[in-house]
Amino acid sequence: MRMPIDTHPPSVLFVCTGNICRSPTAHALLLHKAAARGMDVHVDSAAISDEELGNPPDRRALAELRRRGVGMPPHRARKVKPDDFLRFDLLLGMTSAHVRALRQLLPQHADKADLLMRYADGHEAIDVPDPWYGGTQDFMAAFDMIDAGVEGLLAHWAATRTR
């Protein structure tokens, strides 16, 4: 039996605590890597918390992205909304606590929520620590983990989606 061709671009919402460090980094990285592959994706990022609503990305996250040659699209922190579960194929949290919060928000769509790091080779089910509390080394380490997760997500899409 032939599988139907999936013609819509894959979509993902990256989620972290405040939507100013990890999730916007993942958003920017996915856009950058997808564009380099000529791949169309629908991507956004959001927060579990409302403490940073309307704020721009953390300057240290922006500095690490620049250092790695990745641009940041226009961004202001926003909170996850129930309709995000309808707009995105996947909602990927940076930690297991984010995934739990997502699954509690809309239990009937809990299967769409998962950890970003489940997609990374050699990093299965590992939380991406919040670099906000640290320094440059913490932002570098978070970037590396997020990069591995995004690479794994792209590989997963390449292996499972019909072009």
C-alpha positions as CSV (number, residue, x, y, z in Angstrom):
1,M,0.0,0.0,0.0
2,R,1.3,3.5,-0.9
3,M,1.7,6.0,1.9
4,P,0.2,9.4,1.2
5,I,2.6,12.1,0.4
6,D,2.9,14.7,3.2
7,T,3.0,18.0,1.3
8,H,2.8,20.5,4.1
9,P,6.1,21.8,5.6
10,P,7.0,20.2,8.9
11,S,6.2,22.4,11.8
12,V,7.6,22.7,15.3
13,L,7.2,25.0,18.3
14,F,10.3,25.1,20.6
15,V,9.5,25.7,24.3
16,C,11.5,26.8,27.3
17,T,10.9,28.6,30.5
18,G,11.0,32.3,29.4
19,N,11.4,32.1,25.6
20,I,14.5,34.3,25.7
21,C,17.4,31.8,25.6
22,R,17.0,28.2,24.6
23,S,13.8,28.1,22.5
24,P,14.6,31.2,20.4
25,T,18.1,29.7,19.8
26,A,16.5,26.4,18.6
27,H,14.1,28.5,16.4
28,A,17.0,30.4,14.8
29,L,19.1,27.3,14.4
30,L,16.3,25.3,12.7
31,L,15.6,28.2,10.3
32,H,19.3,28.5,9.5
33,K,19.9,24.8,8.9
34,A,16.6,24.3,7.0
35,A,17.4,27.2,4.7
36,A,20.9,25.7,4.0
37,R,19.2,22.5,3.0
38,G,16.6,24.2,0.9
39,M,13.9,22.9,3.2
40,D,10.6,24.7,4.0
41,V,9.7,24.6,7.7
42,H,7.2,26.3,10.0
43,V,8.8,27.1,13.3
44,D,8.2,29.3,16.3
45,S,9.2,29.4,20.0
46,A,7.3,30.1,23.2
47,A,7.5,30.1,27.0
48,I,5.9,28.1,29.7
49,S,6.2,31.1,32.1
50,D,4.9,34.6,31.5
51,E,7.7,36.3,33.4
52,E,9.6,37.4,30.2
53,L,6.6,38.2,27.9
54,G,7.4,40.8,25.3
55,N,11.2,40.7,26.0
56,P,13.8,40.2,23.3
57,P,16.2,37.3,23.3
58,D,18.9,37.4,26.0
59,R,22.0,39.3,24.7
60,R,24.2,36.3,25.6
61,A,22.1,34.0,23.4
62,L,22.3,36.5,20.6
63,A,26.0,36.7,21.0
64,E,26.5,33.0,20.8
65,L,24.3,32.8,17.7
66,R,26.3,35.6,16.1
67,R,29.6,33.8,17.0
68,R,28.3,30.7,15.2
69,G,27.1,32.6,12.1
70,V,23.4,32.2,12.8
71,G,21.0,35.1,12.5
72,M,18.0,35.6,14.9
73,P,14.6,36.4,13.2
74,P,12.6,39.2,14.9
75,H,11.5,37.8,18.2
76,R,9.6,38.8,21.4
77,A,8.9,36.3,24.1
78,R,5.4,34.8,24.1
79,K,3.6,32.2,26.1
80,V,2.4,28.8,24.7
81,K,-1.3,28.9,23.8
82,P,-3.7,25.9,23.5
83,D,-4.1,26.6,19.7
84,D,-0.3,26.0,19.3
85,F,-1.2,22.3,19.5
86,L,-3.3,22.7,16.4
87,R,-0.8,24.9,14.5
88,F,2.3,22.7,15.0
89,D,3.1,19.1,14.4
90,L,5.5,19.0,17.3
91,L,6.0,21.0,20.5
92,L,9.5,20.3,21.7
93,G,10.5,21.3,25.3
94,M,14.0,21.9,26.4
95,T,13.4,20.0,29.7
96,S,11.1,17.2,31.0
97,A,9.4,19.9,33.1
98,H,8.5,21.8,30.0
99,V,7.1,18.7,28.4
100,R,5.0,17.9,31.5
101,A,3.6,21.5,31.4
102,L,2.8,21.2,27.7
103,R,1.0,17.9,28.2
104,Q,-1.0,19.3,31.1
105,L,-2.0,22.3,29.1
106,L,-3.9,20.3,26.5
107,P,-3.9,16.6,27.5
108,Q,-5.8,15.5,24.4
109,H,-2.8,16.5,22.3
110,A,-0.1,15.3,24.7
111,D,1.4,13.1,22.0
112,K,2.6,16.2,20.2
113,A,4.8,17.3,23.1
114,D,8.3,15.8,23.5
115,L,11.9,16.6,24.4
116,L,14.1,18.2,21.8
117,M,17.0,16.1,23.0
118,R,15.2,12.8,22.1
119,Y,16.2,13.6,18.6
120,A,19.9,14.1,19.3
121,D,22.3,11.2,18.9
122,G,24.0,10.3,22.1
123,H,21.8,12.7,24.2
124,E,18.6,10.7,24.6
125,A,16.1,12.3,27.1
126,I,18.6,14.8,28.4
127,D,17.4,18.2,29.5
128,V,19.1,21.3,28.1
129,P,20.1,23.3,31.2
130,D,19.0,26.9,31.4
131,P,22.1,29.0,30.5
132,W,20.4,32.2,31.9
133,Y,21.9,31.5,35.3
134,G,25.4,31.1,34.0
135,G,28.0,32.6,31.8
136,T,29.4,32.3,28.3
137,Q,30.4,28.7,28.7
138,D,26.8,27.8,29.7
139,F,25.5,29.5,26.5
140,M,28.0,27.6,24.4
141,A,27.1,24.3,26.0
142,A,23.4,24.9,25.5
143,F,23.9,25.9,21.9
144,D,25.9,22.7,21.3
145,M,23.1,20.6,22.8
146,I,20.4,22.4,20.9
147,D,22.4,22.1,17.7
148,A,22.5,18.3,18.2
149,G,18.8,18.2,18.8
150,V,18.0,20.3,15.7
151,E,20.3,18.2,13.5
152,G,18.6,15.1,14.8
153,L,15.1,16.6,14.2
154,L,16.1,17.4,10.6
155,A,17.5,13.9,10.1
156,H,14.2,12.5,11.5
157,W,12.2,14.6,9.1
158,A,14.4,13.6,6.1
159,A,14.0,9.9,7.0
160,T,10.2,10.0,7.7
161,R,8.8,12.6,5.3
162,T,8.1,12.0,1.6
163,R,9.4,14.8,-0.6
